[in-house]
Amino acid sequence: MCLRSPSAVTTILALVSMAIACPIADAAENSNFEQVLARKREALLASPPPESARIDELAGTLNDRGQWPGINYSDQSRGSWKTREHMLRVNELALALVHPDSPRRDDANLEKATLLALDHWLEHRYRNPNWWYNSFGIPLLMSDVIVLLGPRLNADRREAATAVLSQSNAGPIAKSTETGANLLWRSGLAAIRSALEKDANELRDASRRIAGEIRISDAEGIKPDFSFHQHGARLQSLHYGDAFLANALSWAWVLHDTPWALPPESNELLANLALEGTQWMARGIYTVPGPLDRSVSRPGTLSADRRQRDIPLLQDLLPDRTAAFAAYGASLATGKPAIVGYRHFPFSDFSAYHQPTFSFFVKTPSTRTRDTESMNGENLKRGFLGSGDAYIIRDGTEYTDLMPVWDWRMLPGMTASDRAEKIGKTPFNGGLSDGTSGITATHYELRRGDTREASVRKSWICHGGVVVILASGDPSADLRTALDQNRLRGPVTILRDNATDPTVIPPGSSDRIGGVNWIHHAGLLTAFQTPATVTLQTKTATGSWHEINEALSDESITEAVYHPIVEHDDRALALIVVDCPNPADASTAVAATGVRVIHNDNAVQAVAFADGSLFAAFFEPGELKDETSRTFLTVDRPCLVMRRADGRILAADPTMEGGSFTLGTGTKKSSHDLPAHGAALSISADKRVPSADH
């Protein structure tokens, strides 16, 4: 259901007048307050009404004390507070009572049940050890109830409900140090309270605080690459950032064309956060753990459709960008990306590559960003999350709610060893892209206590619908790479020892197989540069949500999982991932990629394509040579280099420090300054630059 335009909300002003006397407010100012509340109400009514059967169940099971059986009213879980379910249900009842499309609209019995359930909370004022629920979680729900029910609340109920809303004035975080989503939650609650109480000064102050946080930040909040940080330098774009965007957009729309409107530049920044940030971090509604951080341990987070609510707000606020918003909305509805290309987020160590048939994502570690967090009993098995784990999504069923049964030490795409306990970060971690194709590279250590077990260097190159993965490390380190760990969806086929006919691996298997040339599963082909030894699991795995989130159910969950793990065998690893609907076409698909690995060790990892494109990660100063041992590219410092098919060269500093850089192309050398913050330097095309194939 699309929101009405802001100008149309005046038709429902009479429905939301709170009839609160305020002698200092004149008629025009009163109208502005009512307009704010009317728009807030309309934003809430943009959600469809609950199903009749659901409302019948809620109203029918409510006891005469205003409680529901099955809710644990003494729960003190800090992560997923079960008592909060009561207020969520009150909101459902309130929405069903007033929604224009609800079959129970204005139903007297439903109103009685709604007020009874509300009175129960107002009487008991349940609290949680986690300050967030007391200061934000419950007040946000209560503010929605107040706005929805409006004149249905008598003076005593309104006063008691407003007191719950005012819990946002308390909490351990001082307003002066609050940032991001937390600041917007508190400021939004202040805006609602001031509109209800007709306090123009407080509403103006709340609006200024909201607008002041919609900015590019050198700390928490919106980063220059349109990723989002919260709780320090942590990527939280689809967790706290998702709440920040939704809340900020809501207030931008609610306050539009009022004396408290946000400035136009705020709307533009929010649009860019959605289109240049959030949109890139998911394939339609489906995403991966990287942008979620600890909330990956909650059901449904990998397949959330909540971002669809942002589209009508964006279209109303910025009508000149309607086409881009409509394309994004269609992507959320269909699961197909509205964008095609490669983007690296240097401030968050995250890369995305979108193609018509699949999307690839990788989150890497660096000394500039913090580890994924485990708090409030969530993300208990975080393992090596955010340390080079990589995911490919085609239809969204690959990983959704599979987390309880994961082997968290061998996450999809992760390179590790059995002895490793933690990751030792280095500054070398970055990406380089021309918007269409790109390379991401990282260097990290595997550590056991204070002992360094191994060093790992990896590169992911995405070009022409192909993902190439290069990995090297210390010899005899027993390194292994999980090619994937997703839901088993159909047969797994392998070719080994260059045989004529491939072999289909039956479900329920767990075998160590040598001499593997390629593996095919669910339309994707993984081919090795040299035959590999693979431990291939196609068996069921069992776990529970409680094992990764202590507030959730300990009911056993069983899933059939596809989990191939390749052994490095004291050598570097090189593999290609490409679309291939039919395993019978594997050889043709590999040949069509035009991929040639030029170099792959701890110093340099480089790949060339048949169209002349080249991608290289120089972990130290070095050179590349062609097949005749002629040097065709040299650099004097660690860097990433990309040569496009048109000859133009791009370079970037993965340490994000920038500085002088000398590039050698054949017999020619040129000096440049690499930009700081991981930005790409474009060097003019030189047709004399030799190809790797010369």
C-alpha angles and dihedrals in degrees: 000000000000121000117248116246115270092252091060097059094082088081090072100039092109090059094062105039106131094201092224111157116232114168095192094058117085125211095268092050091047088054090053092052091049090049091055091051092044092054092046089052092048090051088055092047090055086082114085116253118260117267114272092238090055092051092046089053094048095046092042097051097045109111126220091266092059095253132127122224112239096037113112102224092182095052115131100181109149095206110043104012107206095199089064087072088079093064092043088057092047087056091051091052093047092050092049090049096055106023112117091222096046117112087212095053112144091000107162095213092049091050090052091051092046094052092044091054091045092050090054091059093043090053098047102031093199116215135202131208088236105083092209094072092050097044101035118359098061097031090054091054091045092051089056091051091051093050094045098047097039111156091014087078114083120219095268094049092046091051093048093045091049089052089058090048088052091059083091088077088069130063141104097270116085115226090236092062100036118113144175120357093358092057092048093049092052094043093047091053089050089052092053092047093049092049090051091048094040093236106157095183095053092046090050090051092049091050091051092051091050093048091045091060094049093086143100104276134205088203129028120347132041112008125208090258090052095251116128131232131198131165090029126309094345126131104242102154096134096035116040090001091056090053091045093053095045093047095045093047091048092054093043088056096041094050096040114128093008129108087262098052119146115246118265092248089063090058091049092051092050091050090052091047088056100040102033098033120021095033092056094051096064141039100234105307093339122095143162134242098267099080092038102056112182095356088075084086091068123088117256098017095117092055106037117153093186092109090073088078090068097062101075091045092053092047092052094046098043109025091168089068096046094121093058092047092047090052090050090049091051089051091054090049098046104030090234117120119248088208132061122196145053130298131179121197103209095186092056105031093238132130134189132191117189124195130168092258103032145009125219125204133182131181117197134187127244139164088252097064133052129243119262108276132242113198141136088030093299132125091020095165098041090147110166095341110159093018102109099311110153133192139194119205123192106157103358098250093098100089108000109136091345093119098098091065099041125121094233094197091061104038119173110295095003122143112205144126134241093251097050117108102173145003124259109208129217131191092248103098126115152110141237128202144164090206094261103055135011154164130235121191136180141182119203139155130235109223137189107199105310093336121102107226100179146339120235128199119185139175131191115199120190120190137139094002092307129114115205118191123197123184133174135169146150115325115249091019093123091234118184132185124207105221089198143325108208141133113297105247112175134326125340114220127190138183116210136182090006089286122177095238127041124230126236112222112218121231115263094041130137109178138154105226126187131204095030114172098180144347126214126197134156096348097312126108123205112194126185125221088223126014111281140202110241132186100212120196121187096158133112121275126202133208143123138241088241090066091064100027117032094205093060134082122291090209110135117253123196125194135171105241134197106213117163115178119189123207117223093215093207092303141090118274125229125177141161127219117198141156113270117159093188123041088212087072095052098112092048092048093052093047091049092059092072090211122160122178106220100180135358122175140099092289104045137007115190140164132188128200130211092251091063097260117139132190124191138176111201107196087183135007108296152126143253124223131197126230091279090055092251114145111238103165133031134173130188098212140030108284147131120256131191125184113196124213089257091059097253113138125215125191136182139182110238090197088061091223097109124200141132119348133180120206123195120200111182106307094341126091129190133182124223142164114245112218120245123243093044096286118157124254113213116210118197118259115267114193088201091067103111121233122241087241095061 
